[in-house]
């Protein structure tokens, strides 16, 4: 009986870690998958939030309205990521 309980605990813990990691990956959020390795709740945030519009998850599970919402959100955030380090150091090399 003790072996069965140990197996169930191991399977439960694996599900708690693997399910949100896989869902986050299927939603096209590879940065969050990587961050979740170091800080596990990031996987849960990625699994709950809206998927990228070109991800497998969006193509498979989203209807037209939800895909449009995902596309609008993605378009608002489109463009290069801000260089926070350059802003902190006052480096204007990126402006040239």
KOLLUMGU-394991 format. One record per residue (C-alpha): x, y, z; residue in three letters. Coordinates in steps of 0.05 Angstrom, whole numbers, plus 5000, padded with zeros to 4 digits. Each point is the difference from the previous one (the first is absolute). Layout:
BEGIN
XYZALA/...
***
This chain:
BEGIN
500050005000UNK/505750485016UNK/503049904931UNK/493450184967UNK/499550645040UNK/507150194982UNK/498649884926UNK/493650425004UNK/503850575033UNK/505549984948UNK/494949994943UNK/496150575032UNK/506150445009UNK/502249864928UNK/493150214975UNK/500350645040UNK/506650174967UNK/499249714930UNK/492950204981UNK/500950765005UNK/506949964968UNK/497249624940UNK/494050464993UNK/504550615004UNK/504349714945UNK/494049844956UNK/497750725008UNK/506650224968UNK/503150325062UNK/506949714999UNK/502950565043UNK/495049835055UNK/501749264994UNK/507350165011UNK/498550485058UNK/495549475031UNK/505949535008UNK/502750495052UNK/493450275027UNK/494449494993UNK/493950475007UNK/502050324934UNK/497549364966UNK/493250095032UNK/499650724977UNK/501949794930UNK/494949445000UNK/494450475022UNK/501550604955UNK/497950084928UNK/504149624949UNK/504050304943UNK/495650034938UNK/504649564958UNK/500949465053UNK/497449294996UNK/495450145059UNK/496750604966UNK/499149634934UNK/497149395034UNK/495750285056UNK/498250724985UNK/493850224961UNK/500450614954UNK/498450515054UNK/505349745048UNK/505249964945UNK/498450724981UNK/501050205072UNK/506749645002UNK/502150334935UNK/498150695026UNK/503949895064UNK/506049744961UNK/499850604952UNK/500050495059UNK/506249685028UNK/503449914932UNK/506850304987UNK/506849935032UNK/500449925074UNK/502350635037UNK/507350005020UNK/499350135074UNK/507549935013UNK/501650554950UNK/494850445032UNK/503049895069UNK/507150144977UNK/498250594956UNK/503149664939UNK/497150294937UNK/503449524951UNK/493249724981UNK/497750704978UNK/505250084945UNK/
***
